Amino acid sequence: MLNRSERIADFLAGLLTALVLLVLYAPVFISAIFSVVQVNDGRIMWETFSLQNYVSMWSNPSVIDALRNTAIVAVSAVAIASLLAVLLALYAEWPGAIFRRGIEIAIYLPFLLPPIVTGLSLLVSSAQLGISRGLATIIIGHTVFVLAVAYRLVLTRLQSMPRALVEASYDLGASRLQTFRFITLPYLASAIVTGAVLALTLSFDETLISVFLAGDRMTLPLRLWAMMRVGFSPEINALVTLVLLVSLVLAALVAARLRIGNSNPE
């Protein structure tokens, strides 16, 4: 039973949390409201409720092109990062692995460095290699950026895998490939999916790295940035709402996957 002082402390902590969440998410709700209603002299005109801004946004070829580029970059980067994460995690846990720490530093460093440093480094590297800026360089940049997340989740899951499962597979006559296909890969599946969804969230929102590597191609965050530079329009609120909605959905999927993984550790 909580005493009075503890109840007051809990109430104040809850009130402070509510205020922080209000400050953080109020701009999101305001942007969503302004995307469907008009504002005149600081007064919200609820009677003007309409989805016309969303219709106009979807009829904008530049927005559709940016959305297509974002999807191509995100899916490609996540697929490559997930594959590399599995291969590198298996190598890191291999008893004969060499330069293990050096490889992990190379994996984590782009994620830990400020994005502007990572983007500039990748820009210089691509220029030295003669790679023209475009979707390919954005995919490379996003892959390097999200690889750390996918790798960490897969490695943690792999380290928790009972060694007895692999040994039993070998004792029953399975080859290394069969053991990986029927034992290791199914065991890592939850971590791979969770890492992929989280990496997709990061790739979808990444802006600074894309700025250095995009060239004449536009992703959705870059298109939003370009639209804001020439002045606010109702379409911007609709596009902001769309980006935030997709980000929240992906974040919810990650949280759900992590919760399922924690409740089913085996």
Steps between C-alpha positions, in 0.01 A plus 500: 500500500649832395508780752394855420846628406555207262163560334585867456839408351335256258244764401767763437711252300197409289412867450858580393497206255169618354635854455816373329297282263267794430793725409656229281188396313297822488666609170403163351133545582504866393650406164240226455217743584629767263520242222119458497370843606574860409630768735388861459647778718615245755154340526443137407206473264366152577226532241766490225595140582621332180748240378574705190860565612568127502340464156717783369808347656441163333445672167839674531747308277802616700355359824413168336850477354654579840281237666604242239867581555457476876341157471772374264778630726344372822419150375836459326703631794311286751533185288876548454553598865304197626703263282829656610387496864442125491830428322704728726333369817576142399860596430532685831387189689725270301788385727758564229388857425779756468480879528163454672523822702620698202206380292255594776653847530456543124135392532409722797701811413276639220198468730671664799655788308290811424308438175662804340844342552382163368337663198805711418731199533283294267484790253880524488532122468249477215671788321840331533354176362333681212146408604245757386258621764151357472287217635800263512701729727198566723445125536867453591480781754182371662636145506813612682287704741242235596737201496598555863140460621433182303838353595456566873160332515609197297823459699318521833252235386778279367692521828191385690458193279561176693809327367325167557267567206789519254680203654183290484458590134855389421453179703196416289706528182405846379755700302600858582264634235210287625567606858499864399183462293291297743643599842694826502298704250156425657646586840627834369182581305339715772816708543538540124141621460524737798829642374356540151197694622715724721746555215208584271386766747847656514543490122158654437580803717869546415568844354856622558676203343261518205580870450863418423431194285176575315629702206194589292283228661248583771382290793188594693682685784706691242187592304337623820809707578501650150129588524553673835783714365268678257229563758230308683199370315209278609662211311800518733280429802353202318844368408633554854201311637562215255869472594424508872220246463724254316776553757260436789365185335852364446598591858190319630594192298851506648361533853261212438779279362725580796219425743431165332871419505528580871196290587630205292876488562533148366 
